[in-house]
Amino acid sequence: MAFPENFLWGGAVAANQLEGAYLEDGKGLSVPDMLLGGNVNTPRTFLPKIDETAFYPSHDAVDYYHHYKEDIALFAEMGFKCFRMSINWARIYPNGDDPEPNEKGLQFYDNVFDECRKHNIEPLVTLCHYEIPWNIVVKYNGFYDRKTIDLFLKYAETCFRRYKDEVKYWLTFNEINIPLMSAGGIGDLYGLGLMEKGDIESDHRIPLTELKRDPKKTMEALHNEFVASALCVKLAHSINPDFMIGNMIARQVIYPLTSDPKDVLASQKENRLINDFCSDVQVRGEYPSWAHEVFSSMNVDPSFITEEDRKILKEGTVDFYTFSYYSSHCTTTHKDAEEGAGNMTRGAVNPYLKASAWGWQIDPDGMLYALEQLNDRYPHVPLMIVENGLGAQDKVEEDGSIHDPYRIDYLRAHIEAMQKAVDEGVNLIGYTTWGPIDLVSAGTGELRKRYGFIYVDRHDDGTGDYSRSRKDSFCWYKKVIASKGEDLA
Ligand code: BGP
């Protein structure tokens, strides 16, 4: 069987990792603008004030702000049906709490959507892909303050009204579950705009893994974000009943490392926390029955959840479920297990899998497993994979060509897994690969970790002329889309 006729093939990006122009046309600072780069062995660092002498990867990123026409034309050449992108909140409300939106920021996205329409590409827009305005972190402690719910809704309403006829598919928060993953402070900061005062005022660089965290604040801010997301769904439908509003989860496939029942129980526990906790709230409109165990294991009193909030959550369930999937990991109670990395998380290394150069274990069967798990758990909710891909270093040959068979192999195996799921009846509506054009890594801030079909001449030392070129995978993905996923050779 082929993929459905109207399957949303495409690619996904985030404003902060792509656009650059970080202070242009009235844009304010947002969280990623405050972060310096790291690498596979060294975490990214934070400084409360911009150091003009340092290299900040997101400040110029790959300069899509000035190349968007060329880039969208290249996506169209590959046959994209869908382009997942985010609006940078700080382009629209530079400080997050400004009385009026920034017209120039709104115009930029008008132009982007015009280009998409011109090429018949359906935009899928994330309202918040880590781009919380920095002022909201400093002044309100991110989503820890309920005032931020109102600020987010005001921003969302501005976007919904302005782009009512341009955009049908929206996601509220990217990877809303990252604060629950073992990612150190990066999850709290990216996901919730949450940072302890001492760290905000620090006079030296702090590795993101060393940011101080308080589980009570994390859980309360996350709850506030759930409320913001649910209110956003209601608001969206009141503005345009045809809008489709989704959640977005960093889906982790978690296996027990051994058949020791203690490992099986440990993996079930981790799976519930990381995968099901947030999505049950957003899809079913209520906390799962075992939520009290999660709160008590963190020593958190959940009395901040009010009856009114519970009603809001019930009324604001999402229309579709989206997720990122890159790799899987194992859980064990055995202390001697080797530890490996993954998307914003860590876990035990699976001896049956190979890993990328960044240590992310490659597991296409895990994608099939995730799709089946989701289909079982939320049988009536359409699913969409909105991120999947291989971060790898590419080599430009003397003639300018870029041969990336490793990327093609990775994507082929994952598309085959999707195909099996679709054959089994899983209601999968689309697939957008991560970073169809090279961009800044969220985890490490590197440019050398490339995901693209399109190569960008931009490097970690700040050199490069931003020129774009097609890798071998460009032609391959074009063929995949043209054949509706049948020709994967
Ligand atoms: C997800 C994020 C993306 C993206 C991706 C790849 O967590 O939603 O923003 O960056 O992971 O991760 P990385 O950039 O660290 O390779």
Boltz pocket constraint, residues with backbone or C-beta under 6 A from the ligand:
constraints:
  - pocket:
      binder: B
      contacts: [[A, 14], [A, 17], [A, 174], [A, 175], [A, 250], [A, 324], [A, 343], [A, 344], [A, 387], [A, 391], [A, 434], [A, 440], [A, 441], [A, 442], [A, 443], [A, 444], [A, 449]]
      max_distance: 6.0
